[in-house]
Amino acid sequence: MIHRRVAKAKAERPWRAAIGAVMGRSIGVVPASCLKTICQRRFGDDMTGRIEILTRGDCRMSDQTMAAGFAAAFLDYAVAEGVPRDSLLAASGLTAEDLADQDTRIPVASYQTLIAAGVETTGDTSLLLRHVLETRLETMSIVGQIVHASSSFPHSLDQLNRYSRLMTDVPIPGGRDRFELVRDADAVWLVDHRPCDGSWMATEASFARFISEFRRSAPEHPFERALEVTYAPPPHANRYPQLFRVPVTFHAARNALRINPVWLDAAFDGGKDYVFGIFTRHADALLDELATHDTVRSAVETRMLAELHEGTLSMDRIARDLGMSRQTLYRRLKDEGVTFAQVHDDLRRRMAMDYLSAGKVSVGETAYLLGFSEASAFVRAFRRWTGASPTAWCGD
């Protein structure tokens, strides 16, 4: 079976070439909206859906990281499904050594490429969702240990928000918590404030993680009641009734899971204060270590990437997302020796070189991705950066 799937994948190189334009080298992942436009121009509408399957809509630089434990767990699951381990590692650029310690940080883009390779080989777009529903969080991250040592669900949610960065870097606009409990009449909803970008993999996996943990720990009190998601039905939507077991509303205004209100007051089994303290001390040390590598510039770049194709970026909005005033952001960047405009310009320069060196994106498409109003404006900027035109630079 696996050989037939591999043969099918090899026969579909045109759309894989488009994926390579954004998933190869160090260029991270292009926003789904940008990639969709490019794919429609180059391959037509029939290819666009396939591209969306293998992209997550997450716009990330190569310096955004996550815990290796999640990649190691997905790798093992995909191998058990018949995907060759070596091919997955080769596609992602990861090694067995990279995944030996679950706390090791790996590029988010490498994890996304690992998932894409697994989906491509198996032909199963529900691969990540099934993996999440069939595995345990505590085997992948210290955060899972903390959650299970918490005293109640609200308490565990506080810890999840506090330590979420140990799992993966996910910037939340306005500095809000990733997850929030919201009461709506007689219903209680778990809302995910991760930016709505129209993609489905990360969102469905997040809610599936909550569901899977409660199904194992307390099957007598089902956690989930209903699901609302902002994205369109994914290719495997016909499996949602079997996997989620609740009514699902697509194209909703928010990403939210209606939960059983009994879990607002029910205590988790067993007093685990001592173990909880051990786990949180370790997690705090890991957070401190991550913080030593933080810069305001990198935080600004992360938020710029999500809007880079729009051209004009708002310093006020990015400052607000970082939880500071425009003046404070200006001062913090000045302390690091740069201005907001310089960060924007340098980010465009680096991304332009990454896109063009990959050899899969045209000059016009690169101009669009970087937010230039027309290709000629991009060419002028590129000459200023490099002293050569994009065409000449690529030829060299």
TIZAVO-111986 format. One record per residue: residue in three letters; y, z, x of N, C-alpha, C in turn. Coordinates in steps of 0.02 Angstrom, whole numbers, plus 50000, padded with zeros to 5 digits. Atoms other than C-alpha are relative to their C-alpha. Layout:
// residues N
alaYZXYZXYZX
...
***
This chain:
// residues 396
met499405000050041500005000050000500635000050043
ile499404999549959501245004650136500144993550035
his499885006349965500974988050225500334994949953
arg499695004650047501424978350068500745001849991
arg499314997950008503004988750050500424998050060
val499645001949940503504985550230500134992549999
ala499915007350003503214966850206500554998249951
lys499475001450049504314967150052500685001550029
ala499364998249970505684976050148500234994850049
lys499825005049950505624963150287500234993649967
ala499805006150034505814949350160500705000549970
glu499354999050032507444956950099500545001550052
arg499524998849947508444956250261500734998949981
pro499285000950014510064949550183500355006449978
trp499664993950021510454965750094499945005550052
arg500054995149947509804975950239500524998850054
ala499475001649951511024966750352500665003149979
ala499384996950024512434972850242500005007550012
ile500064992949986511784990550257500135001450073
gly499904999049929511754988550444500734999950019
ala499295000349984513594984650441500335006849994
val499694993550010513965002150383499585005950023
met500434994549981512485012450438499784999550072
gly500185000649930512235005750613500525003150044
arg499544997649949513045011950772500305006749979
ser499714993450012514285026250751500504999949943
ile499475000950049515265020350600499925004449939
gly500094995650056514565033150479499854996249936
val500155003050065514545028450294500654998049966
val499415002650033515825017650206499995002249927
pro499994998250071516405023150031499654994649959
ala500395004650040515295015349900500444994849966
ser499565004850034516775007349811500214994350046
cys499825005249952517294998149970499414995550014
leu500585003949983515544992650013499804995449942
lys500185004150058515244986449836500414993649998
thr499575005950001516744974849847499794995050053
ile500215004449945516184967950015499354996549983
cys500655003050014514404965249957500054994849945
gln499915004950052514984956249801500294993550029
arg499705005949969516044944749907499484996050040
arg500445003349953514664941150031499334998149969
phe500675001250024513034942349934499954998849925
gly500035000850072513484941949749499795006449966
asp500134993950038513214954549610499285002450005
asp500704998050001511324954349624499825004450060
met500144995949942511394962449796500345006849996
thr499594993949999512674975749753499615006149979
gly500394994350023511484986949657499545002750054
arg500454997849947510274987349802500375003750055
ile499614996649949511634992049924500175007149977
glu499814993450026512165006449811499425004850003
ile500584995649995510395013149815499985003550067
leu500074997349932510485015750002500655002750028
thr499394996849977512265022150014500175005549951
arg499914994050040512845038749951500715000849975
gly499314999250020514705036049928500355005350041
asp499694994949959515025049750056500324996750060
cys499645003149945516345044450180500055004950057
arg500054995049949515955053350341500094997050069
met499965001849930516415052450523499375002550034
ser500614998149964515055054150653500005007250022
asp499994993149978515655071750696499865004949944
gln500204995550054515205078750525499265001350006
thr500684998149984513605088350543499685003949944
met500394996250048512245097150446499425003350037
ala500584996649970510735108350478499414995250006
ala500565004549987509265099250554499405001549956
gly500574998250041508055108650442499904995549940
phe500065004450058508445097150296499714993250019
ala500285006449977508085081450395499275000750018
ala500694998949980506485088850465499555000449938
ala500394999350062505885093350289499924993349965
phe500065006650032506285076250219499544995450040
leu500435004149957505445067950367499275001449986
asp500694998150013503845077650338499774997549931
tyr500175002150068503885073550152499894992449998
ala500075007350000504155054950182499384997850036
val500615001649964502755054550309499395001249956
ala500554998650046501605062650182499944994749945
glu500005005550050502105048450064499774993450030
gly500265006049968501465035850191500474996350045
val499525003449957503015031450291499875002150073
pro500134998349930502715030550480500565004450029
arg499514995449972503585045050568500454996650052
asp499625003149945504095034750719500534995249973
ser499525004850027504945021550612500605003649969
leu499454996150029505965034650519500455002950054
leu499604997249945506525043050680500404994550034
ala499655005549968506965026350757500594997649958
ala499475002350044507985021250606500595004750000
ser499474994950005508965037550603500335001550067
gly499754998349934509215038950791499865007250019
leu500184993149986508495056550785499355000350040
thr500624998949963507115063550896499675006349974
ala500364994050020505795076750868500355006250028
glu499644994349970506795088050985500615001849959
asp499414998750042508335086150875499835004349940
leu500204996850062507345092950728499575006250010
ala500454994449985506375106850816500275006649974
asp499684993850023507625120550767500404998549937
gln499675001650063508205120850586500755001250002
asp499294998649996509915127650637500394995150044
thr499665005149959510285113350758500414995549955
arg499585004550039511715102450697499854992750019
ile500115007249991511395083850674500544996349960
pro499505003950039512575070050613499774999049928
val500155001350070512655068650424499784992749991
ala500175007150006512585049750446499274998750019
ser500705000949979510895051350534499535002049944
tyr500414997850057510185061050386500014994849945
gln499945005150052510845048050265499604993750018
thr500395005849978510065034150368499265001449996
leu500704998050006508425043650372499764999149928
ile500175000750071508415044450182499974992649981
ala499985007150017508895026150168499384996450026
ala500605003149972507455021250282499385001849960
gly500564997950042506235031350178499984996449934
val499955003550063506855023550017499834992650008
glu500135007149988506815006150090499264998650010
thr500715001249985505035007850153499555001149940
thr500434998450057504295015849998500194996049938
gly499765003350061505345006249872500125004949944
asp499934994850051505565022849780500685003450007
thr499344997049996507365027649747500015007449979
ser500034992950018506805044549679499705004350055
leu500344996549945506075049549848500345006550017
leu499654993849983507425062149891499965005049943
leu500034995550058507435069449715499325003349996
arg500674997050003505555072049716499895004850058
his500054995549942505655079549890500335006749985
val499644993850014506945092349832499625004249949
leu500354996250053505945097149677499345003050024
glu500654997849977504365099649778500025004250064
thr499944996149938505045109549927500425006249989
arg499674993550006505805126549961500595000450048
leu499394999749960507575129450024499935004750059
glu500054995149946507095144550129499624997450061
thr500355002949942506005133550240500464995450041
met499555004849968507515122950288500625003150030
ser499364997149980508995134550310500015007549989
ile499904992950008509485152650333500335001549933
val499674999150065510505150150174499485001149945
gly500544998950048508885149050076499735007050003
gln500224993149992508335165750146500505004849968
ile499484995750028509995173450096499994999849924
val500025000850073509905166449919499435004049970
his500584996550027508175173649893500035007550011
ala499924992849989508705190549961500595002849961
ser499424997850040510205191449842499765004149941
ser500184995450054510255203749698499984996649931
ser499985003450064510605191249557500224992850011
phe499785006949992511025173149523500754999550016
pro499305000449980512925175849523500115002250072
his499944997849931512735185349686499754994650048
ser500275005349957511665171449760500484994050003
leu499535005650001512955158549706500595001450045
asp499474998149954514305168049798499794998750073
gln500255001149932513235167349955499944992550015
leu500085007249990512875148949930500684996850015
asn499335002749987514735145149922500265002450068
arg499764997249937515095156450070499694996550060
tyr500365002749942513785148750183499814992649993
ser500215007050013513685130950114500104995550060
arg499885004349942514405123750273499425000250050
leu500574999749955512875129650367499474994849981
met500465005250021511885117150265500284993150016
thr499695006549986513095102450273500755000549990
asp499275000350008514945098450291500164995949938
val499795003550061515595094150117500705002449983
pro499314997950017517505094850102500105000149925
ile499864999450071518015101149930500765000049990
pro499285000450010519765096249870500295006749978
gly499664993950019520975110649857499705006350028
gly500314994149970519875122149959499605004249950
arg500384996450050518865126949804499295001350024
asp500724999249988517105133649805499634993849977
arg500405005850019515775120349795499745000849929
phe500314998950066514945128149641500385005449962
glu499654995250042515725137349495499645000749933
leu500274998750066515055145449337500574999649949
val499485001150050516055139849184499705001249931
arg500214998850069515875146449006500364995149954
asp499735004950047516115133448870499705001749932
ala500254997550064515965141148696499395004450013
asp500594995849990514185147848691499564997550057
ala500395002849945513615137848842500285002250067
val499814998449931513635141949027499824994150044
trp500105005949959513835127749150500095001650074
leu499934999749928513565126949337500334993450022
val499615006049984514915114749396500004998950075
asp499985002049929514805105549562500674996550012
his499345002849987516555102249630500014995050058
arg500025005449950515965089849760500354993949970
pro499625005650028517135074749741499564994949964
cys500375005050039516545062749606500134993150029
asp499905006549969516265046149693499564994649971
gly500435005050032515055037349578499304999550028
ser500675000249970513545040249690499565005249967
trp500464995650036511995049249631499555004250043
met500514996449961510875054849774500195007350013
ala499814993249982511855070049831500065004549938
thr499914996050061512265075749654499345001949969
glu500644998450031510525074449583499595004850043
ala500374995649954509805082849738500265007149996
ser499714993350004511015097449724499755003949940
phe500244996650061510555101549545499255000950001
ala500734999349996508725098349578499805005950042
arg500154994249958508765111649713500025006449960
phe499974994050042509335124949590499395000349954
ile500555000250048508025119449464499345001650033
ser500654999049967506595119049588499905007250021
glu500074993149979506955136449655499825004549942
phe500144995850058506955144149481499334998349969
arg500655001850027505425134449424499445003750037
arg500524996549962504425142349564500055007649992
ser499914992750001505175159849555499915003149932
ala500024997150067505285162249367499874994649948
pro500145005450047504425148549267500035002249927
glu499994997650069504415159749113500694999849970
his499315000550025506315158449100500334993850029
pro499725006249973506815140149125500755000650013
phe499304999549979508465139149218500444994749968
glu499605005750021509035122049160499984999049925
arg499965001550071509625117248985500224992849986
ala499755006950008510575100749003500384998250064
leu499685002449939511355089949138500534994849983
glu499475005050006513005080449144500164997350070
val499855003049935513335068149286500514994449992
thr499475005050004514785056649324499754993050015
tyr500235006649978513725042449392499624996349944
ala500395004150047512855028249300499265001350010
pro500724998949991510975028849271499754996850065
pro500265002849938510125026649441499384995749986
pro500595004350012508655014549464499405003749973
his500584996150022507425028649430500175004549941
ala499804995950057508305035449275499445001149950
asn500564999250047506715032649175499555005850019
arg500404994349978505935046749278500375006749989
tyr499624993850009507305059349238499685004749949
pro500314995450047506425066249082499425003850031
gln500574996849967504885069949187500225004850055
leu499794996049942505825076849337500485005649982
phe499514994850018507315086049261499805003949938
arg500264996850061506515089949091500555002649954
val499444998150044508215091549005500384993749981
pro499585005750018509405079848913500524998750055
val499535001949947510505070349037500534995449971
thr499435004250020512235063149001500294996650061
phe499715003849946512795049249117500724998349984
his499295001850007514605043749145500405005949971
ala499654994150025515165061549107500645001250041
ala499374998549966516845068849158499915004550060
arg500124995449945516055081049279499265000050017
asn500694998849982514455085149370499845007349987
ala500124993150020513745100649288499315000749970
leu500664998450027512105108849242500085005949952
arg499994994450048511995119349084499405004450016
ile500534995549979510995134849127499845005149946
asn500224994750044510035148349036500435006250013
pro499554994449988511305162549012499665006550018
val500354993949982509955175549039500085001450075
trp499964999249928510195172549226500685002750023
leu499364997049981511975179049222499935007550012
asp500084992749996511355196949203499335002350030
ala500664998049975509535196849258500025001350075
ala500044998349929509195205349424499424996450032
phe500555002949963508155196649555499515005550019
asp500524995149985506515205349595500085002850070
gly500054996949934506445217849737500685001450031
gly499404998349963507835227149826499934997650072
lys500075003049934508135217349985500645000850041
asp499364999049967509755224850051499934999550076
tyr500095000049927509075227250227499904992950026
val500145006949979508385209650241500624995749989
phe499395003850015509965202650159500515000950056
gly499534998649945511015211050294499824996450064
ile500225003549939509965203750434500164992649995
phe499885007250008510085186250363500744998350002
thr499295001650002511955186850330500335000950068
arg499724999349932512335193350505499854993850042
his500185006049964511395178650576500424994049976
ala499625005550028512285166650458500745000450021
asp499304999249978513995173950503500094997750072
ala499975002249930513625170950686499994992350005
leu500025007350000513185152850648500664997049976
leu499355002450023514805150650550500535000750054
asp499524999049946515805157950694499924994650053
glu500135005149949514975145650812500274993249977
leu499735006250026515425131050698500764999950003
ala499274999650002517215137050685500314998750068
thr499735001149933517435136050874500114992650014
his499945007249990517275117150860500494996749951
asp499565002750051518505115150716500704998450029
thr499305001449987520205106850734500314997849935
val499665002450059521505103150603499964992449997
arg500035007349998521475085050660499354997549970
ser500645002350027519615083250621499975001049925
ala499994998850073519885091050449500424994849965
val499575005250029521305078850415499644993349999
glu500365006449996520245064050473499464999649947
thr500535000050051518825069150358500284998249932
arg499705001550065519975068650208500334993149999
met499715006849997520855052850266499474994749987
leu500525005150006519205043550272499854998249928
ala500165001250070518915045450086500514995449967
glu499465003950031520575036650051500264994650046
leu499745004549949520755025550204500134993049973
his499935006750026520515009450107500594999149952
glu499445000550046521965013749992500664998350035
gly499405001949962523235010850132500485005750010
thr499514994649994524565023950097499665006749986
leu500304993450007523975041750124500555005249989
ser499524994750016524855057050054499895006150043
met500054994049959525185070650180500015006249956
asp499974994350045525615082350037499325001549969
arg500654999050033523935079549951499495002650050
ile500494997749950522925081650111500155007250020
ala499824993149984523895097450154499765004749944
arg500224995950057523525104149979499245000850001
asp500734999549997521675100049999499775004750055
leu500174995549944521675109850162500255007149988
gly499774993350017522475124750075500625002250038
met499394998249964524145123950166500574995649976
ser499425003950019525905117450142500084994050047
arg499865005849958526545100950211500295002350067
gln499694997649939527595110550336499505003350047
thr500514996849959526115120850395499554994850032
leu500415005349972525055105250417500364996450056
tyr499605003349948526455096950515500005004350064
arg499974995549942526585112250628499325000550035
arg500674999349970524705113950653499814993750040
leu500145006349964524535095550701500434999550063
lys499565000149942526035097150817499735004450055
asp500304995549950525165111750903499424996650036
glu500555003749969523705099850936500244993550033
gly499725005649963524895086751006500014993449964
val500005006350039524855073950864500425000849937
thr499685000150066525765069050705499514997149949
phe500425002750054525025064350537499944992450006
ala500015007349994525505046150564499574997850059
gln500415001749942524695046050736499255000849986
val500704999050019523065053050666499764994249958
his500175005750044523065039550531499914993650041
asp500035006149960523425025750656499404999950047
asp500564999849953522135031550782499334999649963
leu500615000550039520815033550646499864992749981
arg500085007150015521125015650591499764996250062
arg500195003549939520985009850772499265001050016
arg500704998649983519315018450802499524996949950
met500435002950051518585012950637499984992450006
ala499985007349992519154995050667499534997850056
met500445001749944518254994650835499275001049982
asp500704998850020516685002050759499764994549953
tyr500205005250048516654989750613499894993350035
leu500045006649969516984974450721499464999650053
ser500525000249948515824979350863499304999749970
ala500655000450034514404981050737499824992749985
gly500135007150009514604962350708499794998049931
lys500235001550067514244963150522500574999249949
val499445000050046515974964550444500544995350027
ser499505004849979517284950850449500675003450013
val499334997449988519094953150504500335001849934
gly499694998750064519674951850324499705006149965
glu500334994250031518394964550263500205006450036
thr499784994149962518874976450403500715002049980
ala499314998650021520704974850353499995003649933
tyr500044996750066520224979550174499765007250007
leu500284993349992519174994450228500505004950029
leu499514995749966520615001150333500655000649962
gly499424999150042521894999350195500604995650016
phe499465004649986522934984950261500104995349940
ser499855004150059523814974650127499754992850009
glu500255006849986523294958350212499744999750071
ala500325000649935522304952450361500504999350057
ser499515001149947523854947250458500305006650025
ala499744993449980524514965150457499495003650043
phe500524996949959522844971150524499984996850070
val500035003549935522854957850662500575002450044
arg499434997649961524594963550717499865007050026
ala500164993249978524024981650722499475000050054
phe500545000349951522464977050818500264997650068
arg499695002249937523504967750949500385005850032
arg499644994249973524564983350968499525005050031
trp500504995249974523004994050993499664997650063
thr500445002549947522054982751111500314994750045
gly499715005449962523204969051172499664993349987
ala500365006250016522044955951096499914999549925
ser500165000950071521664948550926499305002449986
pro500694997850016520114954750834499484994950021
thr500495005249982519254937950863499894999850075
ala500075000149927519624938051049499655006250025
trp500314993749979519114956251065499254999949988
cys500725000550015517444952950980499664995250048
gly500295004849954517174937951093499885002950069
asp500084996749935517404948751247499425004849999
***
